[in-house]
Each structure stands twice: as structure tokens, then as C-alpha cells.
């Protein structure tokens, strides 16, 4: 297991009424249904954990069999990602009305990826193919993460740009609506990416 952290976990909330949302998503190569929520923003708290399943074999057929046996979703996916998003903002009342004074989006990602684990001295052709396959799946899953980061950056910026409101309650309602709309657009972007590359992913084995 490989763990990478950037400013994790969240620092305690300051006073002023923080609002925190949490959502979960699974992303998978060859899995089309990906209800992706939330996002990531530069400077927010990020943790990425990578776990690996073994792929091996002395022939292409044995390599494929190891993916089917050890891969996520009973071998129906080549790689998979579990993502937790933590959009958070703080409102503050003032003379000009209530406004959002802080916003950030944390992200925790757990990836399950293939790793070549063939025996020493095995066929070099199979080993090279296995390593290329593993790199391709990791690149695919990281593109899902990149898309999530992009949308989270938009979410954070959009929250901070919300105009003040008469009450913090109504401002929070607008913020929740904004988050929901961005999540829907995020879902469509993720699905569009999978549609573009689905044939390539299927051809990897």
C-alpha cells in the first residue's frame, strides 16, 4: 500500500458557522456507472492511498486469468477508485449581509490498481505486457482524479464568489444548490471521459 498526503486531515473549524459536506464515489475502468460527487482544490487537504492486486503469468492467457481472478468487482474492472470529497465553507454575517469568508474542498482517494508480480526469469514479452497494462490502468484512474480535482477547484472558487445574502440561512441554501449543480456537471464529465476511452481500455487485454 502506498500512501500520499497533502495537508491531511482537516484543521479544526474556526468560529463563524462552518458547513461541511461529505460525499463518496467509486470510479472504475470498465465500470460506466460513476456517481462522482464533490471535488478537490489546490491548497486543500488531499490523501491518496494506492493498493495493488497481483497480476502474473507465463503466457498472455495466464496474465488475463490473473486479472479476472484478482481484479476489482470480481475481475470485471481492471482498476477502481474510491473517492471521498469534503466541500466545506464558513459564513459570516456583516453590515452588507451574510457572506462566505472561507471555502475549501478536501479529497481522499483509495485506488486499487494492478501490479506486475511475475516470477523472475519468466517470459520477458509477458512481463513487459503486464507492466504496460498496469501503467495504462493507473493513468486511466489518475485521469478520473484529475477531473475531480478540476471540478473541486471550480466549486471552491464559485463558493467564494457567491454574493452576500440577507441571511446566512439563505446563503447556505444557495451554496448547497451550487454544490449540487456542480456535482451533476462533474458526473457528466466523468461519464464522457469513460465513453471516450472505453474501447481503448477494453483492448488493453
C-alpha positions in Angstrom: 0.0 0.0 0.0 1.3 3.4 -1.0 0.0 6.5 0.9 0.5 10.1 -0.2 -0.8 13.0 1.9 -1.0 16.7 1.3 -2.2 18.6 4.4 -4.4 15.9 5.8 -6.5 15.7 7.9 -8.6 18.9 8.1 -7.7 21.5 10.6 -10.3 22.3 13.2 -13.0 24.7 12.1 -12.8 28.3 13.2 -15.7 30.1 14.7 -18.4 31.5 12.4 -20.6 28.6 11.5 -18.7 26.2 9.2 -20.7 24.0 6.8 -19.3 20.6 5.9 -20.5 18.2 3.2 -19.2 14.7 2.5 -19.8 12.5 -0.4 -18.4 9.2 -1.8 -17.7 7.9 -5.2 -16.3 4.8 -6.9 -14.5 5.0 -10.2 -13.6 2.0 -12.2 -12.0 1.2 -15.5 -14.7 -0.7 -17.4 -17.4 0.4 -14.9 -19.6 3.0 -16.5 -21.8 4.0 -13.5 -19.8 6.6 -11.6 -21.9 8.9 -9.3 -19.0 11.3 -8.7 -19.5 14.0 -6.1 -17.6 16.9 -4.8 -14.0 17.6 -5.8 -10.6 18.9 -4.9 -9.0 22.3 -4.8 -5.3 23.4 -4.8 -4.3 24.1 -1.3 -6.9 21.8 0.3 -6.3 18.6 2.1 -5.6 15.6 0.0 -4.8 12.0 0.7 -4.3 9.3 -1.9 -3.9 5.7 -1.0 -2.9 3.1 -3.6 -3.5 -0.6 -3.1 -2.4 -3.2 -5.6 -3.6 -6.6 -6.8 -1.2 -9.1 -8.3 -1.1 -9.9 -12.0 1.3 -12.6 -13.3 1.6 -15.5 -15.6 3.9 -17.3 -18.1 1.6 -16.5 -21.0 -0.9 -13.9 -22.1 -3.8 -16.2 -21.2 -2.4 -16.7 -17.7 -2.0 -13.0 -17.3 -5.6 -12.4 -18.3 -6.7 -15.1 -15.9 -4.9 -13.4 -13.0 -6.7 -10.1 -13.8 -10.0 -11.9 -13.8 -9.2 -13.7 -10.6 -7.7 -10.8 -8.6 -9.1 -7.6 -10.1 -11.8 -5.4 -8.6 -15.5 -6.2 -9.0 -14.8 -9.9 -9.4 -12.3 -9.1 -12.2 -14.8 -7.1 -14.3 -12.8 -3.9 -13.7 -9.1 -3.5 -14.3 -8.8 -0.7 -11.7 -11.0 1.1 -9.3 -11.0 4.3 -7.2 -13.0 5.2 -4.1 -13.2 8.9 -3.6 -14.4 10.9 -0.6 -14.9 14.6 -1.1 -15.2 17.2 1.7 -16.5 20.5 0.5 -16.5 23.0 3.4 -17.3 26.7 3.8 -17.8 29.2 6.5 -20.3 32.0 6.5 -20.1 35.3 8.4 -22.8 37.9 8.9 -21.9 41.6 8.4 -23.4 45.0 7.6 -23.6 44.2 3.9 -25.2 40.8 4.6 -24.0 37.3 5.2 -21.1 36.1 3.0 -18.9 33.1 2.6 -15.5 34.0 4.0 -13.7 30.6 3.7 -14.2 27.6 1.4 -12.1 24.5 0.8 -12.6 21.0 -0.6 -10.7 18.0 0.8 -10.2 14.8 -1.0 -9.4 11.2 0.0 -8.8 8.7 -2.8 -8.3 5.0 -2.5 -7.1 3.3 -5.7 -7.0 -0.4 -6.4 -4.6 -1.0 -9.3 -2.8 -3.9 -11.0 0.9 -4.6 -10.3 3.0 -7.0 -12.3 4.2 -9.7 -9.9 5.5 -12.4 -12.3 8.3 -14.8 -11.4 11.9 -14.0 -12.1 13.1 -15.4 -15.3 9.7 -15.6 -16.9 8.9 -14.7 -20.5 10.1 -11.1 -21.0 7.3 -10.4 -23.5 4.6 -11.3 -21.0 6.3 -9.3 -18.2 6.6 -6.2 -20.4 3.0 -6.5 -21.5 1.9 -6.8 -17.8 3.8 -3.7 -16.8 2.4 -1.7 -19.7 -1.1 -2.8 -18.8 -0.6 -1.8 -15.1 0.8 1.7 -16.2 -2.2 2.2 -18.5 -4.7 1.4 -15.9 -3.1 3.7 -13.3 -3.0 6.5 -15.9 -6.8 6.0 -16.5 -7.7 6.1 -12.8 -5.5 9.2 -12.3 -7.4 11.0 -15.1 -10.6 10.4 -13.1 -8.8 12.0 -10.1 -7.6 14.9 -12.3 -11.2 15.6 -13.4 -12.4 15.5 -9.8 -9.6 18.0 -8.8 -10.7 20.3 -11.6 -14.3 20.4 -10.6 -13.4 20.9 -7.0 -11.4 23.9 -7.9 -14.4 25.3 -9.7 -16.5 24.5 -6.7 -14.3 26.3 -4.2 -14.0 29.4 -6.5 -17.7 29.5 -7.1 -18.5 29.3 -3.4 -16.2 32.2 -2.7 -17.8 34.3 -5.5 -21.3 33.9 -4.1 -22.8 37.3 -3.5 -23.8 38.2 0.1 -27.3 37.4 1.2 -29.7 38.8 3.7 -29.3 35.8 6.0 -26.7 33.1 6.4 -29.5 30.5 6.1 -30.5 31.7 2.6 -26.8 32.0 1.6 -26.2 28.4 2.7 -29.2 27.3 0.7 -27.7 28.9 -2.4 -24.3 27.3 -1.6 -25.9 23.9 -1.4 -27.7 24.4 -4.7 -24.4 25.5 -6.3 -22.6 22.4 -5.0 -25.4 20.1 -6.3 -25.3 21.7 -9.8 -21.5 21.3 -10.0 -21.7 17.7 -8.9 -24.2 16.9 -11.7 -21.8 18.5 -14.2 -19.0 16.6 -12.7 -20.8 13.3 -13.1 -21.3 14.0 -16.8 -17.7 14.9 -17.3 -16.6 11.6 -15.8 -19.0 9.6 -17.9 -17.9 11.5 -21.0 -14.3 10.6 -20.3 -15.2 6.9 -19.9 -17.2 6.9 -23.1 -14.2 8.4 -25.0 -11.7 5.8 -23.7 -13.9 2.7 -23.1 -12.8 1.0 -26.3 -9.2 1.6 -25.6 -9.5 0.2 -22.1 -11.2 -3.0 -23.4 -8.4 -3.5 -25.9 -5.7 -3.5 -23.2 -6.1 -7.2 -22.7 
